[in-house]
């Protein structure tokens, strides 16, 4: 088969074990587990070295700004999306008017989503608006069925519930296809063909190395990575892209998902497909601190999109790890530490104004701004944000959900 | 989940390794390899012991005759279908007017099929006629893509070519659904749901034990057994059976396929589905002798359905292993040995008249009938049989193929 390899990044060979698991003495980062012993969280520079990705540098941001005519999203400006693979190749395409598409996803493990789940979607919405490109969103209900104590029906139901939260972020229905694996795989010969093409290229040895599977894992888990890989290839979506397999894919995701796409990038040239490009985000920290990410399985670690105003206030005040002094006196004297302070970290994600955020940081670090005051700034942002999300979500009709989730032509020509 | 286990056979536990591979000093029997050091072929009684199935006894044949009002098929009368699982439970169902369905299949590894490939289908046609039940036929083009050096397109094309040979055997279009995995899985959410349900129940350890997979096998191969298992469950075919998952399945197949269905029978009660029943056939021997089965990958071992009259004559005369004496004198004196004689073995499969077959056997064993004469009897049967098969096949229209291969309601009510 002809290779349509267009990657411009350094040579990659992901068969070596070193980069397949990130598990040094301080940090563990896998698709199923993120922990760090540091209160500042995972060492992301080390992660770039281990995974073999590239750091997002100011030149890349300048190029994005120039090409899109808009300032880069705050997640880019603040290094929340901090690492990439082949982003320059995507920007070259864009400059040369060659189309690309966006792919992101979510594992619907529960009905309620939390703030951390929104990060890739908020960023994907920005990318879709800035570059005006089609977007596919995979809901891996099959994965959640395989991994969790869930029925097929329940996992599928969660996929539809989560779709509403995603739609509520304002995606353009004419440019966005959202799908549940359970429903789409059973309705797309093209997708299934790519699944088995990928599965033929990947051995158990490889998924053992990349994902840490062992002999006691189910054959469903073992073959699942091919299902998360398949949407990276445009011909998995004939309704959108016809039979074209050469349209480049850009995947915004948290960096713990990178193992799936390292595998995908290894397989792509063997199938004659372009390698997907990636933009990696940092993790959204748990209320208790950056040692771990926000997790739906620990309700006290998370602010859910279903939380009421008073829940949010209580959770921030009660659980959010503070980088402030133990007493007001101590705080005034020694100042706070924004690098470990969870309310400040959350503001980095959600507070738009760069200058004011700098002022808050300075004020808190100097001891002028107190912990309670900092928490209040965050609460005053989150309360209306979550409420208006819930209002937008409640207004979504079943018909709209169905429209987003029906395989169909999008408002692009290929 | 409620168990609808209705098996009446002895308790089974297939986790022990002994029965998972049949590989004693004389015989090897796996889905990918059948060899014996004996010129009489595999020791089928030993196989029954190893696999833990049950021997088909005269009482079972009498029951079949009584219930169907027809003499049992020659494959049953002659012990070619020699082993079963739960066949009495199927006959109980039939007696009580409870519906069951037939499932068989084929891996479309090449365009041309050979005589050996017809055996399960000839027998399935008899069962369909005798019991008047619906039938699903799986063409595992995905399997052949995963195992062989074949493209998806080629494997899928072979599936459609093979479907014509199967249809040519005279199946009733109103009672038969033939499907290619590549096409059907991508068009059936119900089938995909059963696939992942099965995959969740089976570990790599288990498929390693049952099928001999190892760490260098592709994740496609490793998860494939779930795909061959899924058609055993009636709710994989909602167009035929609606949402009913309790309809019993009877699988006629060569015994080398039993590992797939041992696995299926282990999984079934955990999913609340009935275990499929089985009827196992012996192998159709290669021209060179019963040490191995007829194989499409060795053209000289096989008589293809595309062979012309002269090819058949040449192959039988030149390659068919003879149990006769080396010289006519020796043959007259010592007699032949029908137990190892391939032309006689083929007559056992295709010569209908029991009495005449006995006479041939006696005459050959006594030395009266010569090897050339015996071969001529076989040639005179095979030549018109293969020619008329080819004529029937040539008359099949694309429309007919499409009709057989469209998921649809069959002429049964559930």
Boltz contact constraints between the chains, C-beta under 6 A:
constraints:
  - contact:
      token1: [A, 142]
      token2: [B, 196]
      max_distance: 6.0
  - contact:
      token1: [A, 146]
      token2: [B, 200]
      max_distance: 6.0
  - contact:
      token1: [A, 152]
      token2: [B, 193]
      max_distance: 6.0
  - contact:
      token1: [A, 183]
      token2: [B, 189]
      max_distance: 6.0
  - contact:
      token1: [A, 185]
      token2: [B, 192]
      max_distance: 6.0
  - contact:
      token1: [A, 186]
      token2: [B, 188]
      max_distance: 6.0
  - contact:
      token1: [A, 186]
      token2: [B, 189]
      max_distance: 6.0
  - contact:
      token1: [A, 186]
      token2: [B, 192]
      max_distance: 6.0
  - contact:
      token1: [A, 188]
      token2: [B, 186]
      max_distance: 6.0
  - contact:
      token1: [A, 189]
      token2: [B, 183]
      max_distance: 6.0
  - contact:
      token1: [A, 189]
      token2: [B, 186]
      max_distance: 6.0
  - contact:
      token1: [A, 192]
      token2: [B, 185]
      max_distance: 6.0
  - contact:
      token1: [A, 192]
      token2: [B, 186]
      max_distance: 6.0
  - contact:
      token1: [A, 193]
      token2: [B, 152]
      max_distance: 6.0
  - contact:
      token1: [A, 196]
      token2: [B, 142]
      max_distance: 6.0
  - contact:
      token1: [A, 196]
      token2: [B, 220]
      max_distance: 6.0
  - contact:
      token1: [A, 199]
      token2: [B, 218]
      max_distance: 6.0
  - contact:
      token1: [A, 199]
      token2: [B, 219]
      max_distance: 6.0
  - contact:
      token1: [A, 199]
      token2: [B, 220]
      max_distance: 6.0
  - contact:
      token1: [A, 200]
      token2: [B, 146]
      max_distance: 6.0
  - contact:
      token1: [A, 200]
      token2: [B, 218]
      max_distance: 6.0
  - contact:
      token1: [A, 200]
      token2: [B, 220]
      max_distance: 6.0
  - contact:
      token1: [A, 202]
      token2: [B, 219]
      max_distance: 6.0
  - contact:
      token1: [A, 203]
      token2: [B, 216]
      max_distance: 6.0
  - contact:
      token1: [A, 203]
      token2: [B, 218]
      max_distance: 6.0
  - contact:
      token1: [A, 204]
      token2: [B, 215]
      max_distance: 6.0
  - contact:
      token1: [A, 204]
      token2: [B, 222]
      max_distance: 6.0
  - contact:
      token1: [A, 205]
      token2: [B, 215]
      max_distance: 6.0
  - contact:
      token1: [A, 205]
      token2: [B, 216]
      max_distance: 6.0
  - contact:
      token1: [A, 207]
      token2: [B, 219]
      max_distance: 6.0
  - contact:
      token1: [A, 215]
      token2: [B, 204]
      max_distance: 6.0
  - contact:
      token1: [A, 215]
      token2: [B, 205]
      max_distance: 6.0
  - contact:
      token1: [A, 216]
      token2: [B, 203]
      max_distance: 6.0
  - contact:
      token1: [A, 216]
      token2: [B, 205]
      max_distance: 6.0
  - contact:
      token1: [A, 218]
      token2: [B, 199]
      max_distance: 6.0
  - contact:
      token1: [A, 218]
      token2: [B, 200]
      max_distance: 6.0
  - contact:
      token1: [A, 218]
      token2: [B, 203]
      max_distance: 6.0
  - contact:
      token1: [A, 219]
      token2: [B, 199]
      max_distance: 6.0
  - contact:
      token1: [A, 219]
      token2: [B, 202]
      max_distance: 6.0
  - contact:
      token1: [A, 219]
      token2: [B, 207]
      max_distance: 6.0
  - contact:
      token1: [A, 219]
      token2: [B, 222]
      max_distance: 6.0
  - contact:
      token1: [A, 219]
      token2: [B, 223]
      max_distance: 6.0
  - contact:
      token1: [A, 220]
      token2: [B, 196]
      max_distance: 6.0
  - contact:
      token1: [A, 220]
      token2: [B, 199]
      max_distance: 6.0
  - contact:
      token1: [A, 220]
      token2: [B, 200]
      max_distance: 6.0
  - contact:
      token1: [A, 222]
      token2: [B, 204]
      max_distance: 6.0
  - contact:
      token1: [A, 222]
      token2: [B, 219]
      max_distance: 6.0
  - contact:
      token1: [A, 222]
      token2: [B, 222]
      max_distance: 6.0
  - contact:
      token1: [A, 223]
      token2: [B, 219]
      max_distance: 6.0
  - contact:
      token1: [A, 223]
      token2: [B, 223]
      max_distance: 6.0
